[in-house]
Amino acid sequence: QRELDEANLVLHTVAEALTACRLAAAAEFSERVEQELAYLDMAGVRFSITRREKPYGPTGADEMEFMICTNTGEEAKPLAKIASGGELARIMLALKNVLAENETVTTLVFDEVDTGVSGRAAQKVARKMADVGQHKQVLCVTHLPQIAAMADVHFSVEKGERDGRTYTQVERLSQQRRKEELARLTGGAVISDAILKSAGELLTEAEGYKQNRKKQQESS
């Protein structure tokens, strides 16, 4: 009984220390995620982490949950229940960007991260993904020219039929083909000289942003 009491005391002490560490980390983590969200045109969103006590287990006595408030004046609710598609895409990108510094995962896959995103927000998402790509390999499926233009390597994936069978063709695009593909994403079936020029400007702007970020990192 004495050994059991001593073990329970150690368990309680260690679990309390772990809880304190988690709560401190949660506050810092929440602040950084909100900074990322503000950059991604979600400045009004409030992100927090709540803690509920649970029976002792291998991970301590804490059950942590991500909470989000996307509209001013409303109370925070569980992230899994409240975020829309476009909001969730940007929230996940913000979370991954904060976590990527300490994660051992070397490759991140974003499937349709541009859902519900357009205009200036799309440009911000593209730049943030390029930032993540500085220290992680990022694979992204996208239909937005702003995001596609920011890639280091661009593949076109098309489905077709041959001899009564369906095939998927993957092509690594040259710089000229990238421009044409971006123009197609922007203008649809009819690609004018103006749309091609705009696609070229997208590629130039994206390359300029990545080069500037690289210089900033080298200087710091």
C-alpha positions in Angstrom: 0.0 0.0 0.0 2.9 2.3 0.8 4.4 1.6 -2.6 1.1 2.3 -4.3 0.7 5.6 -2.4 4.2 6.7 -3.3 3.6 5.8 -7.0 0.3 7.7 -7.0 2.0 10.8 -5.5 4.7 10.6 -8.3 2.0 10.2 -10.9 0.0 13.1 -9.6 3.2 15.3 -9.4 4.3 14.5 -12.9 0.8 14.9 -14.4 0.5 18.3 -12.8 3.8 19.4 -14.2 2.8 18.1 -17.7 -0.5 20.0 -17.4 1.4 23.3 -16.5 3.7 22.8 -19.5 0.8 22.2 -21.8 -1.2 25.2 -20.7 1.9 27.5 -21.1 2.6 26.0 -24.6 -1.1 26.4 -25.5 -1.1 30.1 -24.8 2.0 30.7 -26.9 0.7 28.4 -29.7 -2.7 30.1 -29.8 -1.0 33.5 -30.1 1.2 32.4 -33.0 -1.7 30.7 -34.8 -3.7 33.9 -34.6 -0.8 35.8 -36.1 -0.7 33.4 -39.0 -4.5 33.7 -39.5 -4.3 37.5 -39.5 -1.8 37.2 -42.4 -4.2 34.9 -44.2 -7.0 37.5 -44.1 -8.6 36.1 -41.0 -7.7 38.8 -38.6 -11.0 38.6 -36.7 -10.7 34.9 -35.9 -9.9 33.9 -32.4 -8.1 30.6 -31.7 -7.7 29.0 -28.3 -7.1 25.7 -26.7 -9.2 24.3 -23.9 -8.2 21.7 -21.4 -10.5 19.1 -19.8 -9.4 16.7 -17.1 -9.5 13.0 -17.8 -8.4 9.9 -15.9 -4.7 9.3 -15.7 -3.2 7.7 -18.8 0.0 7.4 -20.8 -0.4 11.0 -22.0 -1.3 12.5 -18.6 -4.6 13.8 -17.3 -5.4 16.3 -20.0 -7.7 16.3 -23.0 -6.9 19.3 -25.2 -9.2 20.7 -27.8 -8.8 23.4 -30.5 -11.5 26.1 -30.2 -12.3 28.8 -32.8 -14.4 31.9 -33.0 -14.8 33.1 -36.6 -17.4 35.9 -35.9 -17.0 38.7 -33.4 -19.3 38.5 -30.5 -19.8 34.8 -30.6 -18.4 32.2 -28.2 -15.6 29.9 -29.3 -16.6 26.5 -30.4 -14.7 23.3 -31.3 -12.8 23.8 -34.5 -14.1 20.5 -36.0 -17.7 21.8 -35.8 -17.7 25.4 -36.8 -15.2 26.2 -39.6 -16.3 26.3 -43.2 -14.3 24.7 -46.0 -12.3 27.9 -46.9 -11.8 28.8 -43.3 -10.7 25.3 -42.4 -8.2 25.2 -45.3 -6.5 28.4 -44.0 -6.7 27.4 -40.4 -5.0 24.1 -41.2 -2.3 26.0 -43.2 -1.7 28.3 -40.2 -1.5 25.3 -37.8 1.0 23.4 -40.1 3.1 26.5 -40.5 3.5 26.9 -36.7 4.0 23.2 -36.1 6.4 22.6 -39.0 9.4 24.1 -37.2 9.3 21.3 -34.6 7.7 18.4 -36.5 9.7 15.5 -37.7 7.4 15.2 -40.7 9.3 16.2 -43.9 6.5 16.3 -46.4 3.2 18.1 -46.2 0.3 17.3 -48.6 -2.5 19.9 -49.2 -5.4 18.7 -51.2 -7.6 21.6 -52.5 -6.3 24.0 -49.9 -7.8 26.7 -52.0 -11.4 25.6 -51.4 -13.5 28.8 -50.8 -10.5 31.0 -51.2 -10.0 33.7 -53.9 -8.4 37.1 -54.6 -6.1 38.5 -52.1 -6.6 35.6 -49.7 -5.4 33.2 -52.4 -2.2 35.2 -52.8 -1.6 35.2 -49.1 -2.2 31.4 -49.0 0.3 30.9 -51.9 3.0 32.9 -50.1 2.4 31.1 -46.8 2.8 27.8 -48.6 6.0 29.0 -50.1 7.2 29.9 -46.6 6.5 26.4 -45.4 8.2 25.0 -48.5 11.5 26.7 -47.3 12.0 23.9 -44.7 9.5 21.2 -45.7 8.6 19.5 -49.0 5.0 20.6 -49.9 2.8 18.8 -52.3 -0.3 20.7 -53.3 -3.3 20.0 -55.5 -4.8 23.3 -56.6 -6.9 25.0 -59.3 -5.9 28.5 -58.4 -3.2 30.2 -60.6 -1.9 32.2 -57.6 -1.0 29.1 -55.8 0.2 27.1 -58.8 2.5 30.0 -59.8 4.3 29.8 -56.5 5.4 26.2 -57.0 9.1 25.3 -57.6 7.9 22.4 -59.8 4.6 22.3 -61.6 2.8 19.2 -62.8 -0.3 19.0 -64.9 -2.6 16.1 -64.2 -5.2 15.2 -66.8 -7.6 12.3 -67.2 -8.3 10.8 -70.6 -9.5 7.8 -72.5 -7.6 5.4 -74.7 -8.7 2.1 -76.2 -11.7 2.0 -74.0 -9.7 2.6 -70.8 -9.3 5.6 -68.5 -5.8 6.9 -68.0 -4.3 9.7 -65.9 -1.4 11.6 -67.5 1.1 13.5 -65.4 3.3 16.0 -67.2 6.1 18.1 -65.6 5.7 21.5 -67.2 8.4 23.7 -68.7 8.4 27.5 -67.9 6.5 28.2 -71.1 4.0 25.4 -70.4 3.5 26.7 -66.9 2.6 30.1 -68.3 0.1 28.4 -70.7 -1.4 26.3 -67.9 -1.8 29.3 -65.6 -3.4 31.2 -68.4 -5.8 28.3 -68.9 -6.7 28.3 -65.2 -7.3 32.1 -65.4 -9.1 32.4 -68.7 -10.6 29.0 -69.4 -10.9 27.8 -73.0 -10.0 31.1 -74.7 -6.4 32.2 -74.0 -5.6 35.7 -75.2 -2.2 37.5 -75.3 -3.3 39.6 -72.4 -4.1 36.5 -70.3 -0.7 34.9 -71.2 1.0 38.1 -70.2 -0.8 38.1 -66.9 0.3 34.5 -66.3 3.9 35.5 -67.0 3.6 38.3 -64.5 2.3 35.8 -61.9 5.3 33.6 -62.4 7.7 36.6 -62.2 6.0 37.9 -59.0 6.1 34.5 -57.4 9.8 33.9 -58.2 10.6 37.4 -56.9 8.8 36.7 -53.6 10.7 33.4 -53.1 14.0 34.9 -53.8 13.4 37.8 -51.4 12.4 35.3 -48.7 15.5 33.3 -49.3 17.7 36.3 -48.9 15.9 37.3 -45.7 16.5 33.9 -44.2 20.2 33.9 -45.2 20.7 37.3 -43.7 19.0 36.4 -40.4 
